């Protein structure tokens, strides 16, 4: 059965079937990988127009010869699946779901090896690192323990986060090397997406909505919070997004990762909380006052564009769109790039900052990523795509309580360019 996605469905779900788990021999290798992850960025006056042209050409030629100052990659919605070996858990019994299929391991490594071949200084991931439906055990397997009480459902989410986030870190460390995701200096910069807080919708009075704060805390344990509780990043807001929004410098440039899911009242608003917005305003103002060269902001939700292409997405957008206080702040301080995910398709819009929506779920059989080549006077943006063919056989359930099935995709490691443009320094 091929994997089909119908854009008009408005969710991220597909019908699937269950197959026999792979042998236990992968368990020790996974544990070793997790351990590594746990231990773990002239001008000169011309005398004539002809001389001026020659001078510009020479400068351009030298810049091309020296290459960019550095390169980054952005890949939101990677991997948007609960990927980890449930056989390492005490509750797993033979014949129960395994979320570590060999075919997925192979194609995830193919994708990451392609990214490594780009030789980036660091990687951004704009949210949806996991699938995140951790509030209940709908198949009643007991793999993650009992789920009859609020406390037990709390423990489900904690154990799921421990398995799936550490496995994701293990994927990166096994591809790029342990130091890449070390606590003292990470080169993998993720942010919160809707799946990382349980996936929409968040209805009042539900376990899922009640666990939004728990999900954010679990995210922070693996990406923004040190073992002693200190923040991994020196630049971060106060308030509810203290550990889910942050900024970091790369040379003369500033990169900001926001949290655009505000737990407010009885639900979740798709916007920044007031303290985070105030912090962002101050941070961008300070950056421009201090002569920061480029500013790049990553969020999960698109902001501008009345109609954007999408694949298998619930198409969440930031409240207020181009009229939101958030977008006005980005325009006021001349942000160069705003990177977003969620729609699993590529689009570019320009309204002050360039908004690039990109990224896609690997288990759909197609994924894309963005390469940013940073020069003193510009950022050259190239969006590339990897496609897969469907091999014989099927995967397995990705979570005991999510009825998903990943097919045996085989990814072509040679990407194709789908979009390229230049963002001049503002």
Secondary structure, DSSP 8 states (H G I E B T S, - for coil): ------GGG-SS-----------TTHHHHHHHHHHHHHH-------SSHHHHHHHHHHHHHHHHHH--SEEEEE-TT---S--B-GGGSTT--TTS--B--HHHHHHHHHHHHHHHHTT-SEEEE-S--S----S--TT---TT---SSHHHHHHHHHHHHHHHHHHHHHHHHHHH-GGGG-TTS-SEEE---SGGGT-S---TT-HHHHTHHHHHHHHHHHHTB-TTS-BS-SB--SGGGTTT-EEEEETTEEEEE----EEETTEEESS--HHHHHHHHHHHHHHHHTT---EEEE-SSB-S-SS---SS----B-TTGGGSHHHHHHHHTT-SEEEE-SSSS-EEEESSSEEEE----GGGTEEEEEEEEEETTEEEEEEEEEEEEEEEEE---SBTTB----EEEEE-SS-EEEEEEEEE--
